[in-house]
């Protein structure tokens, strides 16, 4: 029993000062004892975050370490804690030995040290936590600013319940953001079924892809129906807890404007098609009248002049010569009449069809320009609609005009073929090649006219050019369903 009693006596022989020192040095926080406005004891943690040596810090007035703007507040909280009027830790800043600022969280209590009243302080360096919290607050403020800068309503969902929203929800839906937190997303839709349908679509799609965009009818707080373009994106690499972000853009007016614009374009296209048809009919009527009436009259006049010339006496050489000149002038006028009527509307196009008209036009162009024109047909005239034939022939004429004016080519190839769905005409030259700027030039009225003619029939005109290698014009016009291509190829 005596050894045990001796050990107890030795343990009881520790002084309070020794006990404070042992506990402080084992502590994971800064511990100090302050007496008569001086540090009497500091543990290693105090020395670490202040940067002072033990001798230096004991020689200092403790208030000198505190950041000047925080001294009054720190003293106030310390007094309250000593009087047991405050129980929660307080925070303040200190200045380290090398001039840096650190944040400290501290509690103090009154103790007896070496027979006199003293203060025991426990402090913790929370600089990293403070800076982390500040960065987090700045990041949250930045995120909030970004969200509020977005004109679309942005809503965060978890299991279809709203957990955040930006201020734009007020503009789009009429709700304040605070009113929406915790509400079910069905508040934006006409019925719960509609909400369930769009939600199922979003979640099923976002399982396999990051974002998804669609348009869907929504409803405002005041009951007004709007059409929204919605873009949903999952939060994270995988869709967990159905956490997604959805943006809502009110496109009601935009959609109406697009529909109105499309309706206007459709009306203009119909008007253009009508005017085109009227113009072609009028050109056909005028061309036939010129060809039939004026041509017949001029032919009759020529016959009368020939009759008159044959009956003039030989001694009237002057009159006979005049009659010959008049007959020659009538011949020239007849040729002009034929040319004008053909330019207005080639009789071949109506009488013999598109293939004959293209072949004739190619020969005329070759005779005028001296540029060889190779023509290949892979279709049958019988199955080509009259309006399509007219459009293709006019586009072909405009293409030849452009080649003559701008291409500088010495050879042209023309191909007209029919597929199961389309009639395709290709005109290629070996000239200098059209540029992209020339194709898109708003003053290229010839190209605009070609595209408009094809567009009225649901077709398209493609132009491609390569420098010094030529230009290719491809016209594709859909043919009515049910028409079969039973044609054989032929070449001029």
C-alpha positions in Angstrom: 0.0 0.0 0.0 2.9 2.4 0.6 4.1 2.7 -3.0 0.6 3.5 -4.1 0.2 6.2 -1.4 3.5 7.7 -2.5 2.4 7.9 -6.1 -0.8 9.7 -5.1 1.2 12.1 -3.0 3.5 12.9 -5.9 0.6 13.5 -8.3 -1.1 15.8 -5.7 2.2 17.7 -5.4 1.6 19.3 -8.8 0.9 23.1 -8.6 -1.9 24.8 -10.5 0.8 26.5 -12.6 2.3 23.1 -13.6 -1.1 21.7 -14.4 -1.9 24.7 -16.7 1.4 24.3 -18.4 0.9 20.6 -19.0 -2.6 21.0 -20.3 -1.7 24.0 -22.5 1.2 22.2 -24.2 -1.0 19.2 -24.9 -3.8 21.4 -26.3 -4.6 21.7 -30.0 -5.4 25.4 -29.7 -3.6 28.4 -28.6 -3.5 28.8 -24.8 -2.2 31.8 -22.8 -2.2 33.2 -19.3 -2.3 37.0 -19.0 -1.7 38.8 -15.8 -1.1 42.5 -15.2 -1.5 43.2 -18.9 1.4 40.9 -19.8 1.6 37.3 -21.1 2.8 35.1 -18.3 2.5 31.9 -20.3 1.9 31.0 -24.0 1.9 27.6 -25.5 3.5 26.8 -28.9 0.3 27.4 -30.9 0.3 31.0 -29.8 3.9 31.4 -31.0 3.1 29.7 -34.3 0.3 32.0 -35.4 1.7 35.2 -34.0 5.3 34.6 -35.3 6.8 35.9 -32.1 9.3 34.2 -29.8 8.3 33.4 -26.3 10.6 36.2 -24.8 9.4 38.8 -27.4 5.7 38.2 -26.9 6.0 38.2 -23.1 7.6 41.7 -23.3 4.7 43.0 -25.4 1.5 44.7 -24.4 -1.1 42.1 -25.5 -3.3 44.9 -27.0 -0.5 45.8 -29.4 -1.0 42.5 -31.2 -4.7 43.2 -31.9 -5.5 44.9 -35.2 -6.2 48.5 -34.2 -9.8 48.8 -35.6 -10.7 45.7 -33.6 -9.2 46.7 -30.2 -12.3 48.4 -28.7 -14.6 45.6 -29.9 -12.3 42.9 -28.6 -12.0 44.6 -25.2 -15.8 44.9 -24.9 -16.4 41.2 -25.7 -13.6 40.2 -23.3 -15.1 42.2 -20.4 -18.5 40.7 -21.1 -17.1 37.2 -21.1 -15.3 37.7 -17.8 -18.5 39.1 -16.2 -20.3 36.0 -17.6 -22.5 38.2 -19.7 -21.3 36.5 -22.9 -20.7 32.8 -23.5 -20.0 32.4 -27.2 -16.5 32.9 -28.7 -15.7 36.2 -30.3 -13.6 36.9 -33.4 -11.0 39.6 -34.0 -7.9 40.2 -36.1 -4.2 40.2 -35.0 -1.0 41.5 -36.6 1.7 39.0 -36.8 5.4 39.7 -36.2 5.9 40.0 -40.0 3.0 42.4 -40.5 0.4 40.0 -41.8 -3.3 40.0 -40.6 -4.9 36.9 -39.2 -8.3 36.1 -37.8 -8.5 34.6 -34.2 -11.5 33.1 -32.4 -11.2 33.3 -28.7 -12.7 32.5 -25.3 -11.4 33.7 -21.9 -12.0 32.9 -18.3 -10.8 34.2 -14.9 -8.4 32.0 -13.0 -5.9 32.2 -10.1 -2.3 32.1 -11.2 0.6 32.2 -8.7 -1.8 33.4 -6.0 -3.1 36.3 -8.0 -6.0 36.9 -10.4 -5.3 36.2 -14.0 -7.0 35.5 -17.4 -6.8 32.1 -19.2 -7.4 32.4 -22.9 -8.1 29.8 -25.5 -7.7 31.0 -29.1 -7.9 29.4 -32.5 -6.4 30.6 -35.8 -9.4 30.7 -38.2 -7.8 32.7 -41.0 -8.2 29.9 -43.5 -11.8 29.3 -42.6 -12.5 33.0 -42.8 -10.9 33.3 -46.2 -12.7 30.2 -47.4 -16.0 31.5 -46.2 -15.2 34.8 -47.9 -14.4 33.1 -51.2 -17.6 31.1 -50.9 -19.6 34.2 -50.2 -18.0 35.9 -53.2 -18.7 32.9 -55.3 -22.3 32.8 -54.2 -22.6 36.5 -54.9 -21.0 36.0 -58.3 -23.4 33.1 -59.1 -26.3 35.2 -57.9 -25.2 38.1 -60.1 -24.8 35.8 -63.1 -28.2 34.3 -62.6 -29.8 37.7 -62.3 -28.0 38.9 -65.4 -29.6 36.2 -67.4 -32.8 37.5 -69.1 -34.4 34.0 -69.0 -36.0 32.6 -65.9 -33.6 30.1 -64.3 -35.0 27.5 -61.9 -33.2 24.8 -60.0 -35.1 21.6 -59.3 -34.6 18.6 -57.1 -37.2 15.9 -57.5 -39.3 18.5 -59.3 -39.3 20.9 -56.4 -37.9 24.4 -56.8 -34.8 25.0 -54.6 -33.5 28.2 -56.3 -34.6 30.8 -58.9 -33.4 34.1 -60.3 -35.1 37.4 -60.4 -36.2 36.9 -64.1 -39.0 34.5 -62.9 -40.9 37.6 -62.0 -40.7 38.9 -65.6 -41.5 35.6 -67.2 -44.0 34.1 -64.8 -45.0 37.0 -62.5 -43.8 35.2 -59.4 -41.2 36.6 -57.0 -38.3 34.2 -56.5 -39.0 33.9 -52.8 -42.6 32.7 -53.5 -41.3 29.8 -55.6 -38.8 28.2 -53.2 -40.1 24.8 -52.1 -43.0 24.8 -54.6 -43.6 22.0 -57.1 -42.6 22.9 -60.6 -46.2 22.1 -61.8 -46.9 25.7 -60.8 -45.6 26.7 -64.3 -47.9 24.4 -66.3 -51.6 24.1 -67.0 -52.1 20.7 -65.5 -50.2 18.3 -63.3 -50.3 15.8 -66.3 -48.6 18.4 -68.5 -46.0 18.9 -65.8 -45.4 15.2 -65.5 -45.1 14.7 -69.2 -42.5 17.5 -69.7 -40.7 16.3 -66.6 -40.5 12.7 -67.8 -39.2 13.9 -71.1 -36.5 16.0 -69.4 -35.3 13.3 -67.0 -35.3 10.5 -69.5 -33.3 12.5 -72.0 -30.9 13.9 -69.4 -30.0 10.4 -68.3 -28.0 10.1 -71.6 -27.1 13.7 -72.5 -26.1 16.8 -70.6 -28.7 19.3 -72.0 -32.0 19.2 -73.7 -34.0 22.0 -75.5 -37.7 22.0 -76.3 -40.7 24.3 -76.6 -43.7 23.9 -74.3 -46.8 25.9 -73.3 -46.6 27.3 -69.8 -48.8 29.5 -67.6 -48.1 32.7 -65.7 -49.3 33.6 -62.2 -52.1 35.7 -63.7 -53.3 32.7 -65.7 -52.0 34.0 -69.1 -50.7 31.3 -71.4 -47.2 31.7 -72.8 -45.0 29.6 -75.0 -41.6 28.9 -73.6 -38.3 27.7 -75.0 -37.0 25.5 -72.3 -33.4 24.3 -71.9 -32.7 21.8 -69.2 -29.3 20.7 -67.9 -28.5 18.1 -65.3 -26.3 19.2 -62.3 -23.2 17.1 -62.3 -21.9 14.3 -64.5 -24.8 12.0 -63.6 -28.5 12.7 -62.9 -28.7 12.3 -59.1 -31.8 13.1 -57.0 -33.3 14.5 -60.2 -31.2 17.7 -59.7 -31.5 19.8 -62.9 -31.5 23.5 -63.9 -34.1 24.7 -66.4 -34.2 28.0 -68.2 -37.5 29.4 -69.5 -37.6 32.0 -72.3 -40.9 33.5 -73.3 -41.1 33.2 -77.1 -44.8 33.9 -77.4 -44.4 37.2 -79.2 -41.4 36.0 -81.1 -43.3 32.9 -82.3 -46.2 35.1 -83.4 -43.8 37.4 -85.3 -42.2 34.4 -87.0 -45.6 33.0 -88.0 -46.7 36.4 -89.2 -43.4 36.8 -91.2 -43.8 33.3 -92.6 -47.4 34.1 -93.6 -46.2 37.3 -95.2 -43.5 35.4 -97.1 -46.0 32.9 -98.2 -48.3 35.6 -99.5 -45.4 37.2 -101.3 -44.4 33.9 -102.8 -47.9 33.3 -103.9 -48.1 36.8 -105.4 -44.8 36.3 -107.1 -45.9 32.9 -108.5 -49.1 34.5 -109.7 -47.3 37.4 -111.3 -44.8 35.0 -112.8 -47.6 32.9 -114.3 -49.5 36.0 -115.5 -46.3 37.3 -117.1 -45.5 34.0 -118.8 -49.1 33.8 -120.1 -49.0 37.4 -121.3 -45.6 36.8 -122.9 -47.0 33.7 -124.6 -50.0 35.6 -125.9 -47.9 38.5 -127.1 -45.3 36.2 -128.7 -48.0 34.2 -130.5 -49.7 37.4 -131.8 -46.4 38.8 -132.9 -45.5 35.5 -134.6 -48.9 34.9 -136.1 -50.3 38.3 -136.9 -47.2 40.4 -137.5 -45.3 37.5 -139.0 -48.1 36.7 -141.4 -48.5 40.4 -142.4 -44.8 40.8 -143.1 -44.8 37.5 -145.1 -47.7 38.8 -147.1 -46.0 42.1 -147.6 -42.8 40.3 -148.8 -44.9 38.3 -151.3 -46.5 41.5 -152.6 -43.1 43.2 -153.0 -41.9 40.1 -154.9 -45.0 40.3 -157.1 -44.5 44.0 -157.7 -40.8 43.7 -158.4 -41.5 40.9 -161.0 -43.9 43.2 -162.9 -41.9 46.3 -163.0 -40.5 47.1 -166.5 -36.7 46.5 -166.8 -36.3 50.2 -167.7 -37.4 51.2 -164.2 -34.2 49.9 -162.6 -34.4 52.5 -159.8 -37.8 51.2 -158.7 -36.8 47.6 -159.0 -33.8 48.3 -156.8 -36.0 50.0 -154.3 -38.3 47.1 -154.3 -35.4 44.7 -153.6 -34.2 46.8 -150.7 -37.7 46.9 -149.3 -37.9 43.1 -149.6 -34.6 42.8 -147.8 -35.8 45.1 -145.1 -38.9 43.0 -144.7 -36.7 39.9 -144.4 -34.7 41.6 -141.6 -37.9 42.6 -139.9 -39.3 39.1 -140.1 -36.1 37.8 -138.4 -36.5 40.5 -135.7 -40.1 39.5 -135.2 -39.1 35.8 -134.8 -36.3 36.7 -132.4 -38.5 39.0 -130.3 -41.3 36.5 -130.1 -38.9 33.7 -129.2 -37.4 35.8 -126.4 -40.8 36.5 -125.1 -41.8 32.8 -125.2 -40.1 30.2 -127.3 -42.7 28.5 -129.5 -40.6 25.4 -129.2 -41.2 25.2 -125.5 -45.0 25.0 -125.9 -45.0 23.0 -129.1 -42.1 20.6 -128.7 -41.3 20.7 -125.0 -38.4 21.5 -122.7 -35.8 19.3 -124.3 -36.2 20.8 -127.7 -36.3 24.3 -126.2 -33.0 23.8 -124.3 -31.3 22.2 -127.3 -32.4 25.2 -129.5 -31.3 27.7 -126.9 -27.9 26.0 -126.6 -27.5 26.1 -130.4 -28.5 29.8 -130.5 -26.0 30.5 -127.7 -23.2 28.6 -129.5 -23.9 30.4 -132.7 -23.8 33.8 -131.1 -20.9 33.3 -128.7 -18.8 30.7 -130.4 -18.7 28.7 -127.1 -19.3 25.0 -127.6 -22.3 23.8 -125.6 -22.5 20.0 -124.9 -26.1 19.0 -123.9 -27.1 15.6 -122.4 -30.7 14.6 -121.6 -31.6 11.8 -119.2 -35.3 12.3 -119.0 -38.5 12.2 -121.0 -40.3 15.4 -122.0 -43.7 13.8 -121.6 -43.4 13.6 -117.8 -42.2 17.2 -117.2 -44.9 19.6 -115.8 -45.4 22.8 -117.9 -44.6 25.1 -115.0 -41.4 23.2 -114.1 -40.4 23.2 -117.8 -40.9 27.0 -118.0 -38.9 27.6 -114.8 -36.0 25.4 -115.9 -35.8 27.0 -119.3 -35.8 30.5 -117.9 -33.1 29.6 -115.4 -31.1 28.0 -118.2 -31.4 31.3 -120.2 -30.2 33.4 -117.2 -27.3 31.0 -116.7 -26.2 31.3 -120.3 -26.5 35.1 -120.0 -24.3 35.1 -116.9 -21.7 32.9 -118.6 -21.5 35.1 -121.6 -21.1 38.3 -119.4 -18.8 37.1 -116.6 -17.3 33.6 -117.0 -14.7 33.9 -119.8 -15.4 30.2 -120.5 -14.6 28.3 -123.8 -16.8 25.3 -123.1 -20.2 24.6 -121.5 -21.8 21.3 -120.5 -25.5 20.9 -119.8 -27.1 17.9 -118.2 -30.8 17.4 -117.5 -31.8 14.2 -115.6 -34.7 12.9 -113.6 -34.5 11.0 -110.4 -37.3 9.3 -108.5 -38.2 12.5 -106.7 -36.5 15.4 -108.5 -35.7 16.9 -111.9 -32.0 18.0 -111.9 -30.4 20.4 -114.3 -26.6 21.1 -114.1 -24.8 23.7 -116.2 -21.0 23.8 -115.8 -18.4 26.0 -117.5 -14.6 26.1 -117.4 -14.4 29.9 -116.8 -12.8 31.9 -114.1 -15.2 30.6 -111.4 -17.8 32.5 -109.4 -16.8 33.7 -105.9 -18.8 33.3 -102.7 -19.1 37.1 -102.5 -20.6 37.2 -106.0 -23.1 34.4 -105.1 -24.2 36.3 -101.9 -24.1 39.8 -103.4 -27.6 41.3 -102.8 -27.2 43.1 -106.2 -26.9 39.8 -108.1 -30.5 40.0 -109.3 -30.0 37.3 -111.9 -29.1 34.8 -109.3 -31.9 36.0 -107.0 -34.4 35.5 -109.9 -33.1 32.0 -110.6 -33.5 31.1 -106.9 -37.0 32.6 -106.7 -38.2 30.7 -109.8 -37.0 27.4 -108.2 -38.3 28.3 -104.8 -41.8 28.9 -106.1 -41.8 25.2 -107.1 -40.2 24.0 -103.9 -36.8 23.7 -105.6 -33.3 24.9 -104.9 -30.5 26.5 -106.9 -26.9 25.8 -105.9 -23.9 27.7 -107.2 -20.3 26.6 -106.7 -17.2 28.1 -108.2 -13.5 27.3 -108.2 -10.9 29.9 -109.2 -9.9 29.4 -112.8 -11.7 26.1 -112.9 -15.2 27.2 -113.6 -18.7 27.5 -112.2 -21.4 24.9 -111.7 -25.1 25.7 -111.4 -27.3 22.9 -110.1 -31.1 23.3 -110.1 -33.1 20.7 -108.2 -36.9 20.8 -108.5 -39.2 18.1 -107.0 -41.5 16.4 -109.4 -45.1 15.4 -108.5 -45.4 12.0 -107.0 -46.5 9.2 -109.2 -44.6 10.3 -112.3 -42.3 7.6 -113.4 -39.0 8.1 -115.3 -39.1 5.8 -118.3 -36.7 7.9 -120.3 -33.6 7.0 -122.1 -30.5 9.1 -122.3 -29.7 11.2 -125.4 -26.9 13.7 -126.3 -26.8 16.5 -128.7 
